[in-house]
Amino acid sequence: MVIDQQVEAFIQKQREGARGQRLERLQKELVGERKLLGSVLFPVLQSFDGLVLEYELVSPSGVRIFIDVFYEPLGLAFESEGYVVHAEVITRERFSFERSRMRAIAMQGYKFIPFTWDEIEKKPEICQREVYELLGRFSSTPGRGFAELSVYERELLRFALRLNRPFRLADACACLGVGDVPTRKVIRSLMEKKLVLPLGKGSIRFHEYLVDHKAALPYL
């Protein structure tokens, strides 16, 4: 409920500064945008700073196009796509327009990041992990803790974020290409830095580990 209220307050603020077609779009229900903000983007970013709803662009042909949620710092164009609108009953004309729209976004140097409604609704944690990965990959400069991590530590963090499940020692060994002993040292170092959390109740050895996404983000 708290997140819903924060999303609503953000939408109202966006409406206050909008004009023309953008304002018309912002006056709609924005079901997909609300879900994208509340279930995926806000849990990752922990704020709405840098986000713009119904971001307006003009295509090379002069047509106005809009991005559901645009993240200005990294030029990420996030979209929430429903199956019925975007696939099941789409017309040939609409299909062509959508592809033209994607090209227009690319021509601006932005990255087109679509999520389906079903993904956001049924697998929000996976969507969040992918956004964490995108933020790490597209950041223009390394995070503030980048230099503090070894190559092995960075690689294991990135691997674990992409894995979308807890990782085991065997997974880590395969990722790093080294044996049990050096791999355990890497995992132990990440645990000491509070970047990796052990799962289970073992007091000496743990069998599964999970990345603390919020802690790891600045390092990626």
N, CA and C atoms as a LAMMPS dump frame, in Angstrom:
ITEM: TIMESTEP
0
ITEM: NUMBER OF ATOMS
660
ITEM: BOX BOUNDS ff ff ff
-5.0000000000000000e+02 5.0000000000000000e+02
-5.0000000000000000e+02 5.0000000000000000e+02
-5.0000000000000000e+02 5.0000000000000000e+02
ITEM: ATOMS id mol type element x y z
1 1 1 N 0.831 -1.203 0
2 1 2 C 0 0 0
3 1 3 C 0.865 1.253 0
4 2 1 N 1.942 1.236 0.774
5 2 2 C 2.833 2.396 0.828
6 2 3 C 3.434 2.67 -0.539
7 3 1 N 3.883 1.618 -1.228
8 3 2 C 4.463 1.787 -2.558
9 3 3 C 3.42 2.34 -3.514
10 4 1 N 2.177 1.832 -3.432
11 4 2 C 1.108 2.326 -4.294
12 4 3 C 0.898 3.825 -4.088
13 5 1 N 0.945 4.269 -2.857
14 5 2 C 0.77 5.694 -2.56
15 5 3 C 1.923 6.514 -3.117
16 6 1 N 3.143 5.973 -3.027
17 6 2 C 4.306 6.682 -3.558
18 6 3 C 4.233 6.77 -5.079
19 7 1 N 3.777 5.691 -5.71
20 7 2 C 3.613 5.691 -7.164
21 7 3 C 2.576 6.727 -7.573
22 8 1 N 1.467 6.775 -6.847
23 8 2 C 0.414 7.73 -7.157
24 8 3 C 0.914 9.163 -7.008
25 9 1 N 1.672 9.432 -5.961
26 9 2 C 2.22 10.773 -5.746
27 9 3 C 3.174 11.146 -6.886
28 10 1 N 3.969 10.18 -7.337
29 10 2 C 4.899 10.429 -8.444
30 10 3 C 4.133 10.743 -9.725
31 11 1 N 3.068 9.988 -9.997
32 11 2 C 2.266 10.23 -11.196
33 11 3 C 1.644 11.624 -11.161
34 12 1 N 1.122 11.996 -10.005
35 12 2 C 0.519 13.323 -9.876
36 12 3 C 1.552 14.421 -10.142
37 13 1 N 2.759 14.224 -9.653
38 13 2 C 3.823 15.209 -9.877
39 13 3 C 4.175 15.296 -11.357
40 14 1 N 4.178 14.155 -12.041
41 14 2 C 4.473 14.138 -13.47
42 14 3 C 3.378 14.871 -14.259
43 15 1 N 2.152 14.703 -13.835
44 15 2 C 1.037 15.373 -14.511
45 15 3 C 1.128 16.892 -14.392
46 16 1 N 1.62 17.357 -13.264
47 16 2 C 1.678 18.804 -13.015
48 16 3 C 2.551 19.539 -14.023
49 17 1 N 3.602 18.894 -14.493
50 17 2 C 4.501 19.568 -15.428
51 17 3 C 4.283 19.184 -16.871
52 18 1 N 3.201 18.442 -17.162
53 18 2 C 2.984 17.937 -18.512
54 18 3 C 2.07 18.849 -19.324
55 19 1 N 2.223 18.765 -20.661
56 19 2 C 1.384 19.53 -21.577
57 19 3 C 1.021 18.664 -22.786
58 20 1 N -0.021 19.081 -23.508
59 20 2 C -0.375 18.46 -24.773
60 20 3 C -0.645 16.974 -24.711
61 21 1 N -0.11 16.245 -25.7
62 21 2 C -0.352 14.81 -25.807
63 21 3 C 0.187 14.045 -24.606
64 22 1 N 1.317 14.513 -24.091
65 22 2 C 1.884 13.825 -22.93
66 22 3 C 0.921 13.901 -21.747
67 23 1 N 0.332 15.042 -21.519
68 23 2 C -0.627 15.187 -20.425
69 23 3 C -1.837 14.291 -20.653
70 24 1 N -2.304 14.214 -21.895
71 24 2 C -3.439 13.343 -22.213
72 24 3 C -3.119 11.892 -21.856
73 25 1 N -1.925 11.471 -22.177
74 25 2 C -1.528 10.094 -21.858
75 25 3 C -1.409 9.887 -20.352
76 26 1 N -0.886 10.89 -19.664
77 26 2 C -0.734 10.773 -18.212
78 26 3 C -2.069 10.807 -17.482
79 27 1 N -3.117 11.285 -18.118
80 27 2 C -4.438 11.326 -17.5
81 27 3 C -5.147 9.973 -17.58
82 28 1 N -4.581 9.036 -18.336
83 28 2 C -5.174 7.703 -18.453
84 28 3 C -4.88 6.876 -17.195
85 29 1 N -5.364 5.661 -17.155
86 29 2 C -5.202 4.822 -15.955
87 29 3 C -3.759 4.397 -15.714
88 30 1 N -2.974 4.256 -16.778
89 30 2 C -1.548 3.91 -16.662
90 30 3 C -1.348 2.606 -15.884
91 31 1 N -2.154 1.616 -16.195
92 31 2 C -2.091 0.347 -15.465
93 31 3 C -0.715 -0.3 -15.587
94 32 1 N -0.21 -0.382 -16.815
95 32 2 C 1.093 -1.013 -17.013
96 32 3 C 2.226 -0.231 -16.378
97 33 1 N 2.168 1.098 -16.508
98 33 2 C 3.215 1.944 -15.933
99 33 3 C 3.229 1.843 -14.408
100 34 1 N 2.052 1.815 -13.813
101 34 2 C 1.965 1.691 -12.352
102 34 3 C 2.594 0.373 -11.881
103 35 1 N 2.28 -0.685 -12.601
104 35 2 C 2.808 -2 -12.229
105 35 3 C 4.317 -2.048 -12.4
106 36 1 N 4.8 -1.476 -13.481
107 36 2 C 6.244 -1.443 -13.748
108 36 3 C 6.979 -0.649 -12.674
109 37 1 N 6.414 0.481 -12.299
110 37 2 C 7.037 1.309 -11.265
111 37 3 C 7.028 0.62 -9.91
112 38 1 N 5.859 0.128 -9.491
113 38 2 C 5.709 -0.416 -8.144
114 38 3 C 6.35 -1.766 -7.925
115 39 1 N 6.332 -2.611 -8.956
116 39 2 C 6.821 -3.984 -8.787
117 39 3 C 8.261 -4.193 -9.223
118 40 1 N 8.779 -3.304 -10.074
119 40 2 C 10.123 -3.527 -10.625
120 40 3 C 11.073 -2.355 -10.359
121 41 1 N 10.745 -1.182 -10.837
122 41 2 C 11.712 -0.081 -10.823
123 41 3 C 11.934 0.526 -9.44
124 42 1 N 10.864 0.816 -8.71
125 42 2 C 11.053 1.417 -7.394
126 42 3 C 11.783 0.478 -6.428
127 43 1 N 11.45 -0.832 -6.384
128 43 2 C 12.2 -1.732 -5.493
129 43 3 C 13.694 -1.75 -5.789
130 44 1 N 14.078 -1.503 -7.034
131 44 2 C 15.497 -1.485 -7.394
132 44 3 C 16.13 -0.128 -7.095
133 45 1 N 15.512 0.934 -7.569
134 45 2 C 16.096 2.272 -7.464
135 45 3 C 15.885 2.915 -6.1
136 46 1 N 14.824 2.463 -5.405
137 46 2 C 14.484 3.006 -4.086
138 46 3 C 14.104 4.486 -4.127
139 47 1 N 13.811 5 -5.311
140 47 2 C 13.316 6.361 -5.463
141 47 3 C 12.81 6.498 -6.896
142 48 1 N 12.218 7.661 -7.201
143 48 2 C 11.767 7.933 -8.56
144 48 3 C 12.68 8.945 -9.241
145 49 1 N 13.805 9.246 -8.623
146 49 2 C 14.743 10.214 -9.191
147 49 3 C 15.219 9.743 -10.564
148 50 1 N 15.17 10.635 -11.528
149 50 2 C 15.647 10.311 -12.867
150 50 3 C 14.629 9.636 -13.759
151 51 1 N 13.449 9.291 -13.223
152 51 2 C 12.408 8.627 -14.008
153 51 3 C 11.439 9.651 -14.585
154 52 1 N 11.042 9.423 -15.827
155 52 2 C 10.057 10.283 -16.49
156 52 3 C 8.991 9.402 -17.101
157 53 1 N 7.729 9.677 -16.786
158 53 2 C 6.618 8.931 -17.365
159 53 3 C 6.203 9.52 -18.707
160 54 1 N 5.851 8.646 -19.653
161 54 2 C 5.399 9.071 -20.978
162 54 3 C 6.383 10.075 -21.584
163 55 1 N 7.636 9.682 -21.597
164 55 2 C 8.707 10.52 -22.143
165 55 3 C 8.48 10.706 -23.646
166 56 1 N 8.522 11.935 -24.102
167 56 2 C 8.145 12.25 -25.477
168 56 3 C 9.357 12.404 -26.389
169 57 1 N 9.267 11.761 -27.567
170 57 2 C 10.276 11.882 -28.61
171 57 3 C 9.587 12.19 -29.932
172 58 1 N 10.34 12.733 -30.879
173 58 2 C 9.839 12.933 -32.232
174 58 3 C 10.681 12.074 -33.166
175 59 1 N 10.029 11.194 -33.902
176 59 2 C 10.734 10.295 -34.807
177 59 3 C 11.263 11.064 -36.01
178 60 1 N 12.187 10.469 -36.784
179 60 2 C 12.716 11.148 -37.969
180 60 3 C 11.629 11.547 -38.959
181 61 1 N 10.497 10.82 -38.939
182 61 2 C 9.391 11.146 -39.851
183 61 3 C 8.474 12.22 -39.286
184 62 1 N 8.78 12.705 -38.077
185 62 2 C 7.982 13.757 -37.477
186 62 3 C 6.86 13.293 -36.585
187 63 1 N 6.745 11.993 -36.381
188 63 2 C 5.682 11.438 -35.547
189 63 3 C 6.108 11.478 -34.075
190 64 1 N 5.206 11.899 -33.212
191 64 2 C 5.49 11.921 -31.775
192 64 3 C 5.317 10.513 -31.202
193 65 1 N 6.307 10.07 -30.463
194 65 2 C 6.234 8.76 -29.816
195 65 3 C 6.513 8.938 -28.329
196 66 1 N 6.071 7.963 -27.546
197 66 2 C 6.182 8.077 -26.097
198 66 3 C 6.757 6.792 -25.511
199 67 1 N 7.584 6.962 -24.485
200 67 2 C 8.178 5.844 -23.754
201 67 3 C 7.459 5.734 -22.417
202 68 1 N 7.045 4.522 -22.04
203 68 2 C 6.289 4.34 -20.792
204 68 3 C 7.01 4.957 -19.596
205 69 1 N 8.22 4.471 -19.333
206 69 2 C 9.018 4.989 -18.219
207 69 3 C 10.463 5.129 -18.703
208 70 1 N 10.97 6.344 -18.675
209 70 2 C 12.323 6.61 -19.166
210 70 3 C 13.228 6.946 -17.991
211 71 1 N 14.393 6.287 -17.945
212 71 2 C 15.382 6.551 -16.891
213 71 3 C 16.482 7.419 -17.489
214 72 1 N 16.415 8.712 -17.205
215 72 2 C 17.296 9.688 -17.856
216 72 3 C 18.791 9.47 -17.616
217 73 1 N 19.227 9.123 -16.393
218 73 2 C 20.686 9.014 -16.175
219 73 3 C 21.396 8.051 -17.125
220 74 1 N 20.71 6.972 -17.519
221 74 2 C 21.36 5.977 -18.377
222 74 3 C 20.677 5.815 -19.724
223 75 1 N 19.638 6.608 -19.996
224 75 2 C 18.954 6.507 -21.283
225 75 3 C 18.267 5.175 -21.483
226 76 1 N 17.601 4.661 -20.461
227 76 2 C 16.916 3.373 -20.535
228 76 3 C 15.422 3.588 -20.749
229 77 1 N 14.897 3.014 -21.816
230 77 2 C 13.478 3.149 -22.155
231 77 3 C 12.733 1.892 -21.711
232 78 1 N 12.087 1.959 -20.548
233 78 2 C 11.366 0.812 -20.001
234 78 3 C 9.921 0.802 -20.499
235 79 1 N 9.46 -0.375 -20.91
236 79 2 C 8.103 -0.523 -21.414
237 79 3 C 7.388 -1.668 -20.711
238 80 1 N 6.106 -1.476 -20.463
239 80 2 C 5.248 -2.534 -19.939
240 80 3 C 4.277 -2.915 -21.044
241 81 1 N 4.404 -4.13 -21.569
242 81 2 C 3.637 -4.528 -22.737
243 81 3 C 2.639 -5.627 -22.408
244 82 1 N 1.374 -5.354 -22.689
245 82 2 C 0.337 -6.365 -22.52
246 82 3 C 0.244 -7.255 -23.747
247 83 1 N -0.076 -8.511 -23.569
248 83 2 C -0.105 -9.457 -24.687
249 83 3 C -1.181 -9.101 -25.706
250 84 1 N -2.374 -8.735 -25.237
251 84 2 C -3.488 -8.459 -26.143
252 84 3 C -3.164 -7.293 -27.063
253 85 1 N -2.655 -6.21 -26.48
254 85 2 C -2.362 -5.005 -27.265
255 85 3 C -1.178 -5.209 -28.195
256 86 1 N -0.135 -5.878 -27.686
257 86 2 C 1.127 -5.942 -28.424
258 86 3 C 1.318 -7.224 -29.235
259 87 1 N 0.444 -8.209 -29.092
260 87 2 C 0.673 -9.453 -29.815
261 87 3 C -0.609 -10.094 -30.337
262 88 1 N -1.569 -10.312 -29.451
263 88 2 C -2.713 -11.143 -29.817
264 88 3 C -3.588 -10.524 -30.905
265 89 1 N -3.899 -9.228 -30.79
266 89 2 C -4.806 -8.609 -31.753
267 89 3 C -4.155 -7.429 -32.475
268 90 1 N -2.854 -7.408 -32.53
269 90 2 C -2.165 -6.283 -33.163
270 90 3 C -2.408 -6.294 -34.673
271 91 1 N -2.617 -5.123 -35.246
272 91 2 C -2.806 -5.002 -36.687
273 91 3 C -1.452 -4.869 -37.378
274 92 1 N -1.428 -5.056 -38.68
275 92 2 C -0.188 -4.897 -39.439
276 92 3 C 0.335 -3.461 -39.33
277 93 1 N -0.593 -2.508 -39.374
278 93 2 C -0.202 -1.107 -39.27
279 93 3 C 0.42 -0.816 -37.907
280 94 1 N -0.201 -1.343 -36.85
281 94 2 C 0.323 -1.132 -35.506
282 94 3 C 1.67 -1.832 -35.339
283 95 1 N 1.791 -3.031 -35.909
284 95 2 C 3.041 -3.782 -35.825
285 95 3 C 4.178 -2.98 -36.457
286 96 1 N 3.923 -2.394 -37.625
287 96 2 C 4.941 -1.59 -38.306
288 96 3 C 5.277 -0.351 -37.492
289 97 1 N 4.239 0.279 -36.899
290 97 2 C 4.476 1.476 -36.101
291 97 3 C 5.366 1.165 -34.894
292 98 1 N 5.108 0.031 -34.246
293 98 2 C 5.897 -0.341 -33.068
294 98 3 C 7.358 -0.542 -33.433
295 99 1 N 7.611 -1.147 -34.595
296 99 2 C 9.01 -1.343 -35.011
297 99 3 C 9.658 -0.01 -35.364
298 100 1 N 8.887 0.877 -35.996
299 100 2 C 9.404 2.211 -36.298
300 100 3 C 9.715 2.961 -35.013
301 101 1 N 8.868 2.759 -34.014
302 101 2 C 9.059 3.397 -32.713
303 101 3 C 10.347 2.908 -32.049
304 102 1 N 10.601 1.602 -32.112
305 102 2 C 11.825 1.044 -31.539
306 102 3 C 13.052 1.628 -32.23
307 103 1 N 12.978 1.792 -33.545
308 103 2 C 14.115 2.348 -34.29
309 103 3 C 14.352 3.809 -33.889
310 104 1 N 13.259 4.543 -33.699
311 104 2 C 13.386 5.948 -33.312
312 104 3 C 14.055 6.071 -31.949
313 105 1 N 13.702 5.173 -31.037
314 105 2 C 14.323 5.163 -29.712
315 105 3 C 15.822 4.846 -29.839
316 106 1 N 16.147 3.866 -30.69
317 106 2 C 17.548 3.49 -30.892
318 106 3 C 18.349 4.625 -31.522
319 107 1 N 17.725 5.381 -32.431
320 107 2 C 18.414 6.488 -33.095
321 107 3 C 18.806 7.596 -32.115
322 108 1 N 18.08 7.671 -31.019
323 108 2 C 18.416 8.645 -29.986
324 108 3 C 19.545 8.14 -29.082
325 109 1 N 19.971 6.895 -29.306
326 109 2 C 21.025 6.311 -28.485
327 109 3 C 20.509 5.7 -27.193
328 110 1 N 19.186 5.51 -27.094
329 110 2 C 18.595 4.946 -25.884
330 110 3 C 18.48 3.422 -26.011
331 111 1 N 18.384 2.751 -24.862
332 111 2 C 18.234 1.292 -24.844
333 111 3 C 16.77 0.95 -24.587
334 112 1 N 16.194 0.146 -25.45
335 112 2 C 14.793 -0.247 -25.352
336 112 3 C 14.688 -1.483 -24.453
337 113 1 N 14.006 -1.346 -23.303
338 113 2 C 13.936 -2.422 -22.311
339 113 3 C 12.469 -2.785 -22.068
340 114 1 N 11.904 -3.735 -22.833
341 114 2 C 10.5 -4.095 -22.642
342 114 3 C 10.31 -5.232 -21.636
343 115 1 N 9.255 -5.122 -20.83
344 115 2 C 8.81 -6.209 -19.955
345 115 3 C 7.351 -6.489 -20.273
346 116 1 N 6.968 -7.751 -20.299
347 116 2 C 5.559 -8.074 -20.513
348 116 3 C 4.8 -7.971 -19.192
349 117 1 N 3.501 -7.78 -19.298
350 117 2 C 2.659 -7.716 -18.106
351 117 3 C 2.784 -8.999 -17.297
352 118 1 N 2.8 -10.151 -17.992
353 118 2 C 2.891 -11.435 -17.292
354 118 3 C 4.196 -11.554 -16.518
355 119 1 N 5.299 -11.074 -17.086
356 119 2 C 6.582 -11.109 -16.382
357 119 3 C 6.527 -10.272 -15.115
358 120 1 N 5.995 -9.065 -15.239
359 120 2 C 5.924 -8.163 -14.083
360 120 3 C 4.997 -8.717 -13.012
361 121 1 N 3.896 -9.309 -13.441
362 121 2 C 2.889 -9.818 -12.511
363 121 3 C 3.334 -11.097 -11.815
364 122 1 N 3.93 -12.02 -12.575
365 122 2 C 4.231 -13.35 -12.058
366 122 3 C 5.682 -13.529 -11.612
367 123 1 N 6.599 -12.749 -12.175
368 123 2 C 8.019 -12.932 -11.852
369 123 3 C 8.708 -11.589 -11.581
370 124 1 N 8.186 -10.799 -10.649
371 124 2 C 8.781 -9.474 -10.406
372 124 3 C 10.218 -9.538 -9.928
373 125 1 N 10.565 -10.587 -9.146
374 125 2 C 11.933 -10.687 -8.641
375 125 3 C 12.932 -10.86 -9.775
376 126 1 N 12.557 -11.652 -10.791
377 126 2 C 13.445 -11.843 -11.936
378 126 3 C 13.591 -10.536 -12.708
379 127 1 N 12.489 -9.818 -12.877
380 127 2 C 12.54 -8.517 -13.556
381 127 3 C 13.459 -7.563 -12.8
382 128 1 N 13.357 -7.562 -11.48
383 128 2 C 14.203 -6.691 -10.663
384 128 3 C 15.671 -7.036 -10.842
385 129 1 N 15.984 -8.333 -10.844
386 129 2 C 17.378 -8.748 -11.01
387 129 3 C 17.922 -8.317 -12.36
388 130 1 N 17.085 -8.386 -13.383
389 130 2 C 17.532 -7.963 -14.712
390 130 3 C 17.786 -6.461 -14.751
391 131 1 N 16.975 -5.69 -14.04
392 131 2 C 17.204 -4.243 -13.979
393 131 3 C 18.506 -3.956 -13.242
394 132 1 N 18.768 -4.68 -12.149
395 132 2 C 20.051 -4.526 -11.451
396 132 3 C 21.206 -4.773 -12.418
397 133 1 N 21.082 -5.824 -13.196
398 133 2 C 22.137 -6.167 -14.153
399 133 3 C 22.298 -5.063 -15.194
400 134 1 N 21.185 -4.543 -15.688
401 134 2 C 21.231 -3.477 -16.687
402 134 3 C 21.891 -2.219 -16.129
403 135 1 N 21.541 -1.871 -14.913
404 135 2 C 22.144 -0.692 -14.286
405 135 3 C 23.652 -0.855 -14.167
406 136 1 N 24.076 -2.059 -13.799
407 136 2 C 25.509 -2.307 -13.68
408 136 3 C 26.215 -2.261 -15.019
409 137 1 N 25.583 -2.833 -16.043
410 137 2 C 26.212 -2.899 -17.359
411 137 3 C 26.268 -1.543 -18.058
412 138 1 N 25.218 -0.735 -17.883
413 138 2 C 25.129 0.508 -18.631
414 138 3 C 25.621 1.729 -17.867
415 139 1 N 26.032 1.558 -16.618
416 139 2 C 26.588 2.689 -15.89
417 139 3 C 27.829 3.181 -16.626
418 140 1 N 27.957 4.477 -16.794
419 140 2 C 29.063 5.034 -17.578
420 140 3 C 30.395 4.891 -16.882
421 141 1 N 30.358 4.838 -15.544
422 141 2 C 31.593 4.661 -14.789
423 141 3 C 31.391 3.57 -13.768
424 142 1 N 32.429 2.866 -13.347
425 142 2 C 32.274 1.834 -12.336
426 142 3 C 31.741 2.407 -11.041
427 143 1 N 31.105 1.547 -10.264
428 143 2 C 30.565 1.972 -8.98
429 143 3 C 31.663 2.36 -8.005
430 144 1 N 31.263 2.98 -6.905
431 144 2 C 32.244 3.519 -5.962
432 144 3 C 33.097 2.435 -5.314
433 145 1 N 32.579 1.192 -5.302
434 145 2 C 33.349 0.137 -4.671
435 145 3 C 34.043 -0.772 -5.664
436 146 1 N 34.005 -0.397 -6.948
437 146 2 C 34.525 -1.251 -8.011
438 146 3 C 35.97 -1.673 -7.764
439 147 1 N 36.799 -0.708 -7.381
440 147 2 C 38.226 -0.988 -7.204
441 147 3 C 38.489 -1.869 -5.987
442 148 1 N 37.521 -1.975 -5.098
443 148 2 C 37.72 -2.759 -3.883
444 148 3 C 37.588 -4.26 -4.134
445 149 1 N 36.988 -4.632 -5.249
446 149 2 C 36.738 -6.042 -5.53
447 149 3 C 37.769 -6.606 -6.487
448 150 1 N 38.079 -7.868 -6.285
449 150 2 C 38.97 -8.55 -7.215
450 150 3 C 38.191 -8.913 -8.473
451 151 1 N 38.916 -9.309 -9.514
452 151 2 C 38.273 -9.725 -10.764
453 151 3 C 37.332 -10.897 -10.497
454 152 1 N 37.788 -11.858 -9.696
455 152 2 C 36.958 -13.019 -9.379
456 152 3 C 35.682 -12.608 -8.638
457 153 1 N 35.803 -11.664 -7.711
458 153 2 C 34.636 -11.229 -6.947
459 153 3 C 33.617 -10.552 -7.851
460 154 1 N 34.079 -9.699 -8.75
461 154 2 C 33.168 -9.016 -9.661
462 154 3 C 32.478 -10.005 -10.593
463 155 1 N 33.251 -10.95 -11.113
464 155 2 C 32.678 -11.925 -12.035
465 155 3 C 31.638 -12.806 -11.345
466 156 1 N 31.924 -13.197 -10.112
467 156 2 C 30.977 -14.047 -9.396
468 156 3 C 29.696 -13.278 -9.08
469 157 1 N 29.808 -12.001 -8.71
470 157 2 C 28.619 -11.183 -8.454
471 157 3 C 27.755 -11.072 -9.706
472 158 1 N 28.381 -10.778 -10.821
473 158 2 C 27.622 -10.623 -12.06
474 158 3 C 26.973 -11.95 -12.483
475 159 1 N 27.716 -13.022 -12.328
476 159 2 C 27.183 -14.337 -12.658
477 159 3 C 25.968 -14.655 -11.788
478 160 1 N 26.077 -14.394 -10.487
479 160 2 C 25.004 -14.706 -9.552
480 160 3 C 23.757 -13.873 -9.83
481 161 1 N 23.938 -12.619 -10.232
482 161 2 C 22.791 -11.771 -10.56
483 161 3 C 22.061 -12.279 -11.794
484 162 1 N 22.804 -12.798 -12.758
485 162 2 C 22.185 -13.316 -13.98
486 162 3 C 21.547 -14.683 -13.764
487 163 1 N 21.991 -15.394 -12.741
488 163 2 C 21.533 -16.762 -12.525
489 163 3 C 20.068 -16.828 -12.12
490 164 1 N 19.583 -15.799 -11.454
491 164 2 C 18.175 -15.714 -11.039
492 164 3 C 17.763 -16.81 -10.059
493 165 1 N 18.713 -17.295 -9.288
494 165 2 C 18.433 -18.257 -8.214
495 165 3 C 19.644 -18.283 -7.294
496 166 1 N 19.506 -18.851 -6.095
497 166 2 C 20.684 -19.005 -5.239
498 166 3 C 21.747 -19.852 -5.948
499 167 1 N 23.013 -19.558 -5.708
500 167 2 C 24.071 -20.338 -6.346
501 167 3 C 24.773 -21.24 -5.331
502 168 1 N 25.329 -22.333 -5.832
503 168 2 C 26.048 -23.289 -5.008
504 168 3 C 27.542 -23.204 -5.319
505 169 1 N 28.331 -23.895 -4.524
506 169 2 C 29.783 -23.887 -4.734
507 169 3 C 30.128 -24.369 -6.135
508 170 1 N 29.438 -25.398 -6.615
509 170 2 C 29.714 -25.926 -7.954
510 170 3 C 29.446 -24.88 -9.032
511 171 1 N 28.398 -24.092 -8.839
512 171 2 C 28.095 -23.024 -9.795
513 171 3 C 29.237 -22.011 -9.82
514 172 1 N 29.7 -21.617 -8.633
515 172 2 C 30.759 -20.628 -8.524
516 172 3 C 32.064 -21.139 -9.133
517 173 1 N 32.369 -22.414 -8.895
518 173 2 C 33.591 -23.001 -9.469
519 173 3 C 33.533 -22.975 -10.992
520 174 1 N 32.366 -23.319 -11.544
521 174 2 C 32.205 -23.327 -13
522 174 3 C 32.332 -21.917 -13.562
523 175 1 N 31.797 -20.942 -12.842
524 175 2 C 31.866 -19.551 -13.284
525 175 3 C 33.3 -19.046 -13.307
526 176 1 N 34.048 -19.311 -12.254
527 176 2 C 35.405 -18.77 -12.108
528 176 3 C 36.469 -19.632 -12.778
529 177 1 N 36.131 -20.893 -13.026
530 177 2 C 37.095 -21.784 -13.659
531 177 3 C 38.238 -22.19 -12.76
532 178 1 N 37.99 -22.22 -11.442
533 178 2 C 39.006 -22.634 -10.476
534 178 3 C 38.399 -23.663 -9.53
535 179 1 N 39.227 -24.231 -8.666
536 179 2 C 38.786 -25.28 -7.763
537 179 3 C 38.041 -24.792 -6.533
538 180 1 N 37.707 -25.754 -5.653
539 180 2 C 36.9 -25.471 -4.464
540 180 3 C 37.576 -24.469 -3.522
541 181 1 N 38.87 -24.68 -3.25
542 181 2 C 39.539 -23.867 -2.236
543 181 3 C 39.578 -22.391 -2.614
544 182 1 N 40.073 -22.015 -3.806
545 182 2 C 40.076 -20.586 -4.159
546 182 3 C 38.667 -20.007 -4.302
547 183 1 N 37.733 -20.85 -4.756
548 183 2 C 36.352 -20.372 -4.906
549 183 3 C 35.748 -20.058 -3.549
550 184 1 N 36.001 -20.919 -2.562
551 184 2 C 35.497 -20.654 -1.206
552 184 3 C 36.066 -19.345 -0.658
553 185 1 N 37.313 -19.053 -0.976
554 185 2 C 37.925 -17.807 -0.511
555 185 3 C 37.211 -16.595 -1.103
556 186 1 N 36.843 -16.704 -2.381
557 186 2 C 36.12 -15.612 -3.034
558 186 3 C 34.748 -15.422 -2.391
559 187 1 N 34.047 -16.519 -2.182
560 187 2 C 32.722 -16.451 -1.559
561 187 3 C 32.821 -15.884 -0.15
562 188 1 N 33.823 -16.353 0.601
563 188 2 C 33.998 -15.878 1.98
564 188 3 C 34.277 -14.374 2
565 189 1 N 35.076 -13.899 1.061
566 189 2 C 35.381 -12.474 0.996
567 189 3 C 34.126 -11.659 0.705
568 190 1 N 33.285 -12.159 -0.197
569 190 2 C 32.044 -11.464 -0.523
570 190 3 C 31.073 -11.479 0.658
571 191 1 N 31.1 -12.558 1.431
572 191 2 C 30.258 -12.624 2.628
573 191 3 C 30.721 -11.6 3.665
574 192 1 N 32.032 -11.476 3.828
575 192 2 C 32.581 -10.514 4.789
576 192 3 C 32.225 -9.081 4.403
577 193 1 N 32.085 -8.837 3.097
578 193 2 C 31.718 -7.505 2.608
579 193 3 C 30.209 -7.305 2.546
580 194 1 N 29.46 -8.299 3.02
581 194 2 C 27.996 -8.242 3.067
582 194 3 C 27.374 -8.163 1.677
583 195 1 N 28.062 -8.699 0.675
584 195 2 C 27.544 -8.696 -0.683
585 195 3 C 26.876 -10.016 -1.04
586 196 1 N 27.244 -11.063 -0.343
587 196 2 C 26.662 -12.389 -0.534
588 196 3 C 26.17 -12.912 0.81
589 197 1 N 24.974 -13.454 0.804
590 197 2 C 24.364 -13.965 2.026
591 197 3 C 24.253 -15.477 1.96
592 198 1 N 24.638 -16.186 3.015
593 198 2 C 24.499 -17.64 3.031
594 198 3 C 23.052 -18.034 3.311
595 199 1 N 22.615 -19.115 2.711
596 199 2 C 21.285 -19.642 2.973
597 199 3 C 21.409 -20.933 3.764
598 200 1 N 20.441 -21.223 4.6
599 200 2 C 20.487 -22.44 5.408
600 200 3 C 20.926 -22.169 6.825
601 201 1 N 21.029 -23.24 7.614
602 201 2 C 21.318 -23.109 9.037
603 201 3 C 22.683 -23.663 9.426
604 202 1 N 23.51 -23.978 8.443
605 202 2 C 24.827 -24.521 8.768
606 202 3 C 25.686 -23.523 9.508
607 203 1 N 26.355 -23.948 10.533
608 203 2 C 27.176 -23.038 11.328
609 203 3 C 28.602 -22.936 10.807
610 204 1 N 29.034 -23.933 10.037
611 204 2 C 30.408 -23.924 9.525
612 204 3 C 30.427 -23.813 8.005
613 205 1 N 29.689 -24.694 7.336
614 205 2 C 29.661 -24.674 5.879
615 205 3 C 28.235 -24.439 5.384
616 206 1 N 28.118 -23.596 4.379
617 206 2 C 26.822 -23.324 3.776
618 206 3 C 26.805 -23.945 2.388
619 207 1 N 25.617 -24.311 1.939
620 207 2 C 25.503 -24.988 0.653
621 207 3 C 24.953 -24.102 -0.458
622 208 1 N 24.243 -23.028 -0.095
623 208 2 C 23.714 -22.121 -1.099
624 208 3 C 23.932 -20.676 -0.653
625 209 1 N 24.048 -19.793 -1.656
626 209 2 C 24.328 -18.388 -1.362
627 209 3 C 23.448 -17.51 -2.255
628 210 1 N 23.179 -16.313 -1.77
629 210 2 C 22.341 -15.378 -2.505
630 210 3 C 22.995 -14.003 -2.487
631 211 1 N 22.967 -13.315 -3.623
632 211 2 C 23.529 -11.963 -3.691
633 211 3 C 22.585 -10.985 -3.014
634 212 1 N 23.147 -10.097 -2.191
635 212 2 C 22.371 -8.981 -1.653
636 212 3 C 22.376 -7.909 -2.741
637 213 1 N 21.305 -7.859 -3.543
638 213 2 C 21.273 -7.017 -4.724
639 213 3 C 21.514 -5.535 -4.415
640 214 1 N 20.888 -5.034 -3.363
641 214 2 C 21.014 -3.61 -3.057
642 214 3 C 22.444 -3.279 -2.647
643 215 1 N 23.087 -4.187 -1.942
644 215 2 C 24.466 -3.947 -1.529
645 215 3 C 25.422 -4.069 -2.706
646 216 1 N 25.118 -4.977 -3.638
647 216 2 C 26.037 -5.251 -4.741
648 216 3 C 25.974 -4.197 -5.838
649 217 1 N 24.833 -3.511 -5.97
650 217 2 C 24.642 -2.594 -7.098
651 217 3 C 25.77 -1.588 -7.276
652 218 1 N 26.257 -0.906 -6.245
653 218 2 C 27.313 0.092 -6.466
654 218 3 C 28.618 -0.482 -6.983
655 219 1 N 28.791 -1.809 -6.854
656 219 2 C 30.057 -2.43 -7.244
657 219 3 C 30.06 -2.874 -8.707
658 220 1 N 28.903 -2.853 -9.346
659 220 2 C 28.819 -3.453 -10.673
660 220 3 C 29.052 -2.444 -11.771
